[in-house]
């Protein structure tokens, strides 16, 4: 079992601004090998934003955030971060942390929500234009 707790959302942040989200895995029986972030805006499907292979540092990004968002980890703290820069109004959404015990490279597609067994409650990100 993996419990996830997100923090760092908020706003509204002005377009062009930055936010950093954190996701900490706690009360874990096993370590998650893949951790990532998804987001869901009202009326839209949940989409993968970024993921990281915690045992190998491989990272994966949606095209829409490449060059603006950075996913990183602190293994000692069992925490994954999503640094979001140059935020756009279309980045506004509920952001969810996701994790799975399997390594990300084993997934058919890293950005498929059903690949991840564990989810956080979500943290809201608001961006004003």
C-alpha positions as a printed NumPy array, in Angstrom:
array([[  0.   ,   0.   ,   0.   ],
       [  1.212,   3.51 ,  -0.847],
       [ -0.319,   6.633,   0.606],
       [  0.287,   9.899,  -1.224],
       [ -0.058,  13.441,   0.052],
       [  0.153,  16.442,  -2.253],
       [  0.87 ,  20.03 ,  -1.347],
       [  1.863,  23.28 ,  -3.001],
       [ -1.135,  24.116,  -5.079],
       [ -2.974,  27.383,  -4.792],
       [ -3.211,  30.648,  -6.536],
       [ -4.428,  32.145,  -8.54 ],
       [ -0.943,  32.626,  -9.871],
       [ -0.599,  35.154, -12.632],
       [  0.186,  33.768, -16.06 ],
       [  3.928,  33.517, -16.424],
       [  4.376,  32.771, -12.751],
       [  5.593,  29.644, -10.993],
       [  4.43 ,  27.081,  -8.474],
       [  6.008,  23.976,  -7.029],
       [  3.946,  20.95 ,  -6.136],
       [  5.131,  18.262,  -3.756],
       [  3.996,  14.689,  -3.367],
       [  5.164,  12.621,  -0.445],
       [  4.686,   8.881,  -0.223],
       [  4.077,   7.745,   3.341],
       [  3.05 ,   4.645,   5.194],
       [  4.443,   2.644,   2.345],
       [  4.995,  -1.058,   2.567],
       [  6.967,  -0.988,  -0.66 ],
       [  8.644,   1.871,  -2.467],
       [  6.904,   3.261,  -5.503],
       [  9.032,   2.851,  -8.624],
       [  7.077,   5.287, -10.731],
       [  5.59 ,   8.519,  -9.488],
       [  3.929,  11.168, -11.533],
       [  1.49 ,  13.981, -11.883],
       [ -1.798,  14.079, -13.696],
       [ -4.212,  16.952, -14.009],
       [ -7.877,  17.35 , -14.699],
       [ -9.666,  20.532, -15.61 ],
       [-13.457,  20.823, -15.421],
       [-15.094,  19.056, -18.322],
       [-11.849,  17.499, -19.491],
       [-10.271,  14.098, -19.147],
       [ -7.452,  13.449, -16.729],
       [ -4.143,  13.844, -18.526],
       [ -0.605,  12.899, -17.688],
       [  1.71 ,  15.81 , -16.987],
       [  5.008,  14.25 , -15.95 ],
       [  6.395,  11.113, -14.365],
       [  9.697,   9.948, -12.956],
       [ 11.234,   6.531, -12.539],
       [ 12.322,   6.764,  -8.934],
       [ 15.024,   4.118,  -9.203],
       [ 16.567,   5.409, -12.408],
       [ 15.705,   9.084, -12.761],
       [ 14.153,   8.675, -16.211],
       [ 11.56 ,  11.391, -16.711],
       [  8.554,  11.716, -18.947],
       [  6.665,  14.859, -19.936],
       [  3.566,  15.804, -21.812],
       [  4.369,  17.885, -24.875],
       [  2.264,  20.717, -23.49 ],
       [  4.588,  21.191, -20.495],
       [  8.015,  20.351, -21.906],
       [ 10.461,  23.139, -21.24 ],
       [  8.215,  24.687, -18.591],
       [  7.694,  21.965, -15.974],
       [ 10.336,  19.882, -14.253],
       [  9.75 ,  16.747, -12.224],
       [ 12.342,  15.778,  -9.658],
       [ 12.662,  13.626,  -6.585],
       [ 14.199,  13.44 ,  -3.156],
       [ 14.405,   9.756,  -2.389],
       [ 15.441,  10.335,   1.197],
       [ 12.173,  12.167,   1.762],
       [ 10.112,   9.872,  -0.486],
       [  9.001,  13.036,  -2.223],
       [  8.489,  14.007,  -5.828],
       [  8.294,  17.623,  -6.934],
       [  6.747,  19.316,  -9.923],
       [  8.268,  22.711, -10.595],
       [  5.916,  24.624, -12.847],
       [  7.263,  27.707, -14.559],
       [  5.798,  30.014, -17.202],
       [  2.327,  28.976, -16.133],
       [ -0.491,  29.469, -18.588],
       [ -4.234,  29.766, -17.93 ],
       [ -4.661,  26.359, -19.58 ],
       [ -2.478,  24.817, -16.858],
       [ -5.209,  25.497, -14.307],
       [ -6.596,  22.208, -13.054],
       [ -6.723,  19.804, -10.159],
       [ -3.33 ,  18.139, -10.014],
       [ -3.085,  14.589,  -8.765],
       [ -0.045,  12.674,  -7.664],
       [  0.05 ,   9.081,  -8.847],
       [  2.315,   6.159,  -8.08 ],
       [  2.87 ,   2.545,  -8.916],
       [  5.197,  -0.143,  -7.657],
       [  6.235,  -1.02 , -11.205],
       [  8.968,   0.963, -12.938],
       [  7.705,   3.546, -15.44 ],
       [  9.664,   1.938, -18.317],
       [  7.457,  -1.145, -17.891],
       [  4.291,   0.808, -18.704],
       [  2.742,   0.69 , -22.147],
       [  2.245,   4.429, -21.869],
       [  3.462,   6.481, -18.937],
       [  0.583,   8.932, -19.259],
       [ -2.215,   6.381, -18.974],
       [ -3.96 ,   6.843, -15.656],
       [ -4.854,   3.182, -15.317],
       [ -1.16 ,   2.28 , -15.14 ],
       [ -0.976,   3.846, -11.694],
       [ -2.416,   2.009,  -8.708],
       [ -2.158,   4.745,  -6.105],
       [ -3.485,   8.289,  -6.132],
       [ -3.444,  11.349,  -3.948],
       [ -6.448,  13.511,  -3.179],
       [ -5.363,  16.282,  -5.509],
       [ -4.279,  19.877,  -5.148],
       [ -5.845,  22.752,  -7.033],
       [ -3.78 ,  25.015,  -9.28 ],
       [ -5.346,  28.27 , -10.423],
       [ -3.776,  30.558, -13.027],
       [ -5.097,  33.984, -13.909],
       [ -4.603,  35.588, -17.302]])
